[in-house]
Amino acid sequence: MKITDIAEGTYQLSIDVENILFEGLWDIPKGVTLNSYIIKGEKTAIVDGVCGWDGVPESLFSLLKELDIEPASIKYLIVNHVEPDHSGWIEAFKKINSDFQILCSKKGKELLGAFYGLTENITVVGDKDSFDLGKGHVLSFAEIPNVHWPDTIGTFDHGTEVLFTCDAFGSFGKCDGRIYAEEFSKEELKEYEEETLRYYSNIVATFSPQVKSAIRKIREIPAKLIAPGHGLMWKDTKAIIDAYDAYADYQKGPAREEITLIWGSMYGMTETAVKHALKVLEKEDITLHVHRVPEDSWGTVLTSVWTSTGVILAMPTYEFKMFPPMSAVLEEIGKKKALNRKVFRFGSYGWSGGAERELADINTRLNMGWEFLEPVEFAGVPGEENLQKIESQIKELVKQVKEAVKNK
């Protein structure tokens, strides 16, 4: 837990959380930081909150006491985004302070009623609205729906030029006491970017068109500090905005000059071909991510695919369809809309094929637009001719990926 004075009358309250599945689904091996913000004008407001998980609201309240702020003195709750990891604390807050006003979007008001039965003392705010907390803290609001829920807004304090963005421009990963990106070395920031990419691809990716729209609006705001609900704050606001802009572009591709190899094997026959493929890829000048399913999580695989222009799928046929862990991963990748990848697939079968039909169905049904090279399927163990064909197709895929990235 940490309190930091980030601007005149403005404080960040941060809490590290680990050993959970984010949204009950996504693994976060490096944890996540939850950020709340206090603005003390003539009136005191809290911007965003934290989850309602056991002990977390109480941790927030203890931080308030360190600031010599009694929870009962907080009269305004600015809810940029109603998802329970930011609003779950309100139920605990009501027990110690029932006299407060909520500022949120129109959709946010609907969700607060649905989630917590809150229907009174709510002021709806949007693009043309402002709110004066006194002592120079005049707030305005930017509607940025579907980044990543339809209720999302950003809050800008004209007095301090801090932009509070909640899930927008957030990241996974605990910050370990540091709160500004500028406190990290270049090497550390490169590592941190992996957690930002994991966050974007797992949480925000589906709504990349809406991210692009939000970025166009946010670039017009003269913010000197971006303060998200998860992860580091950014004094170099352009750096994180540009990063999100690039991540959104990866949805339609081409992305980076990278290939992700996703594979699964039942009895080692497809694995034999995978080992050969890896030897071929080691000789190619291209960044490679390798994931075995189901051992590697959906979120980890998705993060790699999001930045990759090329994908290699290696799996056997299982009961006339794909190896089930592979189809599950591909369904999620399709729903997140990682579109227009260059793809090659190979794998073994026993008495009958069928994996290709299911793969084609997923690609068509989810409008993925993946472009496939001719696959290589083999009965049982791959023969020398199969391995040679796999090698030539991999080299062709590398060529296509490099051309696509060069010409984008």
Buried (B, 14 or more C-beta within 10 A) or exposed (E): EBBBEBBBBBBBBBBBBEEBEBEEEBBBEBBBBBBBBBBBBEBBBBBBBBBBBEEBBEBBBEBBEEBEBEBEEBBBBBBBBBBBBBBBBBBBBEEEBEEBBBBBBBBBBBBBBEBBEBEEEBEBBEEEBEBBBBBBBBBBBBBBBBBBBBBBBBBBBBBBBBBBBBBBBBBBBBBEEBBBBEBBEEEEBEEBBBBBBBBBBBBBBBBBEBBBBBBEEBBEBEBEBBBBBBBBBBBBBEBBBEBBBEBBBBBBBBBBBBBBBBBBBBEEBBBBBBEBBBEBBEEBEBBBBBBBBEEBBBBBBBBBBBBBBBBBBBBBBBEEBBBBBBBBBBBBBBEBBBBBBBBBBBBBBBEEBBBBEBBEEBBEEBEBBBBBBEBBBBBEEBEEEBBEBBBEBBBBBBEBBBEBBEEE
